[in-house]
């Protein structure tokens, strides 16, 4: 096995181990929440017998360990259990919601990642001159303002005053792609503003760091233009840190959109999670937690793999 | 003259300095330098660090490092002044008419790109030829420069070839666009002597075969004497002396040039071994944890009181590892260190304070061996406090004595390292080692980062201190001239073994083993034609075998 294959196998194994540990944490965390599920389903007026029956029916009297393995086994085979409040299968509902969240995240990423990297390159090209300062100021301002505020501000001006995009982003099956994109224009804009600054600044810092290297001077003395130098010589050596921050932000786009989904009443996972937390529907909360963790770990794993693959010393051993 | 390629007239180069806590100041780096270079000729620029030689070299490409600017004079390249050029017109010269070979090829190549792509890049960017032509040229150059497997050499990444090969690849990079002028900026300084000689010969042949002109920048007069037609000696941004290679080497007019030519004229009488060594390294074998190879294999050497044992070898030969074993930073797998009659504990934390005191160390990089936020007094005072419990007046008195010993004096006591020159920093490090009143000081490449004249001063200081304090030195170096100057006995190391060991006169007299012969004959000598002699001699020998 080559050194790369070994490193990759190691990372993937570590990712799986981490996911396993997180599943324990999620399960344990929801177990120690105060309150009783049976009580919250049946209400204050329930008789003790009815509560006992329901507990037995839900399997709440089993030891925690066996309930954990039942849950984990189910999750591994795609069965996330049934929602206590609605009695519906969680997996079925969750996939639809997940699909919507990913749809939103995908378009936000498609806009923000290339834009952030381009702005980062531009900031390096015009370092310490006005384009750099302008980019820095605007992106910093946009990250500093709370996202819900940006959301409402955009909703008011763009949605209500100008009427360019709907301020409620409802999407459903059967909508055309164009209609869907129109519906999510505002949340995509807000998400882009939120994640842009972080990625752009990291791109700028990573490339500036590389620009100190002697091989950049070599490139300058070859008479190459500044943009060629950045693109051809600096960027390939700055990929690893850039991919890392991009992945963290992609994870945020999936996991951290709760607020935005609520603001725009978008039917994604975040809203689904918030609804069920308030109803104390433990299986749904567990399922959402597990999926969010998997997304986070998975994207960071991708970042690790990309940085390993982008290292020429590992790709081309002596 | 019709054949003039480069003419620099009264060049002035300046920069803006930002001294801490003071307003920015305009400083002059190069002041009124003029030179002329004809087509196909080589001009050597020589001087200490800070003499402005690289800055002048880069001015031929209208390039200034950091905030360096060309503030006056003319730089005429092929008859036109390139100093006012900006933007695209300036870039049209770089990498086309003039190219550059950097000191550290290892850093100057982009680690993420194949060599061929980088070597042909400039020629292609300036549209000087097609991709195929450029690659053919590169392969021809690989042949000429003696690189292995020239047809496929370019497919490798920089980390896949050795330092010497990379330096030659850098030369190929500079020659590929077929420039009129190449600037060689210390191209062999970072290499081992045995590698340096091959690279030097390759560069010289390539210059001759392509008919390109060159500015050859170095601090080593013996090296520049091998490749140049003319030499300019620089100091503090001004021309000291400018003449033909023959005149500078054999008939230097200025005092400074004479000092450079006669450097390393230290007289040192070799001392004979005593019955009782102060340090005995007995059968030491060591390896770094997590590796499967011994870095040191059964090393046996003795060092006698008040004497100097020089440990010489190339990078990677295990010299510094030996120092780490002796100081206890790397416990050996086998063997022992006997110091002043007692066997030292293999790892440093379990050694007594007395053991630590009697065995001190001085490092190559004086800059990083001192805390930049402590004054010279604090730095030297620390061992006095730690080992002898000196305080207040007594401590200050001793610090001043030590400062006098290293020829700096009381005035330096409140200075910070940043306010000292390289040589002064190394002197402070010596004083710090002496403060512990040691029996043995390990000197790890202590003069390698210094300019020749400054290094000479340090060596003389070390010798006079040895005479007075009767301290022994274990002197680690790759520089044989230094060894000749100060050693009483010598251990030659190669790939983790001591291949030759004895008193200086024994080790440096024939018959030699193959490696010592190679090492000794590779040290550049300050005479014209030395390079050809050695190469010719080696060719004859390998033919004879």
Interface residues (C-beta under 8 A of the other chain):
Chain A: X213 X214 X215 X217 X218 X219 X220 X221 X222 X223 X224 X225 X228 X233 X236 X237 X310 X312 X313 X316 X318
Chain B: X61 X63 X65 X88 X90 X91 X92 X93 X94 X95 X96 X99 X100 X102 X104 X107 X108 X109 X110 X111 X112 X113 X118 X121 X122 X125 X126 X156 X157 X159 X160 X173
